[in-house]
């Protein structure tokens, strides 16, 4: 199925979102060969495209992406400093729901994609998370992930518009199969379609998205300042945090 995004104002989504196609990386110094990466042809999201992405009340919350405000008064932070220095004890849901802290990463501006495979020191490109390691038949029971931009710079969420259920179905996988980033790579290498969204996150903004279901990564390509991003995992109803769109 296509990615589902919760929003009430399509213009608010369009204002912070571009779209492009993907390509297979080869011969790049800091990117794995065969990684899926965005092309440089970013274009504004159209109203028709936005409407196709809209989540409905019948969508399982575990399949929905939200763009939310966590730290609304971010302007009080010291210039050039992340909003929160020590994030492991911070609770983005203020005790209303459980949230398992995953990590916090400091990233420099100018990066088309941000996630690095620590084993080889190269960028993964568009990938799939596997913290819960569920097969296709149970994949929608995976936890969603919060990614909170702690600034001081802005950054982007890269989100595929086709989820791994459809990608694996197109590749002939059965419901007992355990999906992996390589399924995305094989799909694109074989000529399968995958479009990307690039959604801006200002300091204090966060995404909540099913990173074990939807191809994704981060980007700081057109940011001017470094940023810290912090991650949590959990099961949360949609609408728990204030939507920005």
N, C-alpha and C positions, 0 to 999 in steps of 0.2 A: 504494500500500500504506500501511498505517498506520505511524506512527513506531515504531521498535523501540528499546527501552531495555534495557540489560544490567543485571540485578539478580538477586540470590539471595534477598533478604528483601523481600517485597512490603510489609511493614509499615514498613521503613526508607524505601522510596519514598513510601508514603502519608504518613508523618510530615513529609516536606518538600515535598509536592506538593498543589496545588489545581488546579481546572479551571473553565473558563467558556466561554461562546460569544464570538463576535466581532461587531463592527458596523462600518459605514462611517462614517468621520469626515467632518464637514461643519461649517464655520463655527467651527472651533477656532483660537485665536490662534497656537498653536505647532505645529500638525499639518497636514500636507498634506491638502487636500480629496481624498476618495476613498481615503485610507489605511485599512487594516484595523487596528482597535484592539480591545483586550479590552473586554467589558462589565464592569460593576462587580459582577456576581453570581458571585463566586468561591465554590466549594463544595469540600469535601474530596474527594479522589480515593477511590473505593470499591475494595474488594478485587477485584471483578469487572472494573472498568475497568483496574486495575493488571495483572491477568493478561493482558488483551488486548494490553498493550504489551510484554510480556516478549520479549526477543530469544532466539533459539535458536542452537545451534551451527552450523546451516546458513546463518545470515544472513551476508551479505557484511559484513566489518568496516566497509567504507566507508558502510554504511547504518545503522550502530548508534550510538546515543547512550550515553555513559557519564558517570556522576557519580563523580569520583575525588578522592583526596587528593594534593596536590602538596607543600604545606608543612604538615606535620602539627603542627609545634611553633610555630604562629603566635603563641602567647601571649607569646613573648619580645619581640615588636615593641613599640616605644615607643608609649604610648597616643596615639591620634589620628593615627598615622602609617601610611602604607602599609607592607606587610611588606618590600617591596624598592623602594628608591628608583630604581635604574637597572636597568631590566628588559631592555634590548635584548640584553645579553650573557648573560642567564639562560637555562638549558636545562632545561625541565620534565622532560625524559627523561634527564637526566644522561649524555648521550653515547651512550645505547643506540640511539636512532633519530634521524634528522634531523628538525629542526623549524625552519621558516622564520618568523622573527619578523615580525609584521604591524604591530602598533601597541599602544599603551597609552593609555587614556583615563581621566581623572578625572571622576567624575559625582556630582552632588548627590543627596540623598535626595528622595523624593516624586515621582519621574518614572514615570508609567504605562508608557511605553516610552522607550528611551534613544537610539536611533540617529538622527542628524541628517544630512540631505542638506546638505553644505557649500555646494552651489551656490545653495540657496534659504534655508538656515537654518531649515528646518522638519523636524519629525520624520517619518520614513518609515513608522512603524508596523510591522506584521508584514511581513517582506520576505524576499527570497531573495538570497544572495550570488552573485557571478559572477566570482570571481577566475580560475577555470580556463576559463570560457566554453565549456562543452561542450554539445552538443545532447542532446536527450532520450535518444537511443540510447546515448550514452556517459556520461550524467549520473552514474551510480553509480561512475565512475572518478575523480570529483572528489576533491580532498583534503578531509579533515575538518579542523575547527578546534578548537583548545584555547582556552577562555576561562577564565583564572585570576583569581579574586577576590583581590586584594592588600589588601583592607580599607581603612580600619579597620572599615567597616560591612559588613553582609551585603547581598545583592542576589539577583536572581532571573533564571533563564533562562526565557523564554517560548518555547514549542515547539508548533507545530501538530501535530495528530494525523493529518493526511493529508499525504502528500508531493506534490511538484510533478508527479511522473509521473502520479498519479491525477487531479490537478487539470487538467493539460493534456489527458489522455485524455478527461475529461468535457467539455472545451471543443472537442474534435475535432482537436487538433493531431497531426501525424504525427511520426515518430521523428527526422526531420531538423530539427525546430523547436528554436530556442534559447529556453528559458524565461526568464521575467523576473518581477519583482515585480508587474508589471501583470496577469499571469495570475492571481495570487492575488486581486487586487482585482476583476477581472472575474468570477471564480468566486463570490466572496462577494456582489457586487452583483447577480448573477443568481439569488441564492437558494441557491447551493451551500453545503453544510455544511462548517464548519471549527470544531473545538474547539481550545482552547488548554490547555496545561499551564503552571503556574507552579511552577518547581522552585527551592527555596532553595539558595543557595550562601553558606556562611559563609566568613570569611577563611581562606585557605589551600585552599579547595575549588575545583575546576575542573569544567567540562564538556568533553567531547569529542563533537562532534556534526557531522553532515553538513549544514553551513549552505547548501550549494549544492543540496541536495535537499529539505530540510525548512523550511517557513516558520517564522520565528523572530524574536526580538528580545530585548533585556534589559529589566529593570525594577528600579527602586529605590523603588517606590510606598510600601511600608510599612516601608522602612528608616528608621532614626533617624540614621544617620551617613553621610557621603560614602564612596565607595569608588573604588578604582582597579581597572580590569580590563585584563589584558594578553592578547594573542591571538597564536597561532602556527598555521601550516598545515602539513599533512603527511599521509603515509600510515602508519598505525600499526595493528598487530594489536590486537584487543580484549584486555583484561586486562593491558596493559602497565603501567598505573599502578593503585595500590590502590583498589578500588571502595569507595565509601561506602554502597552499597546492595546 
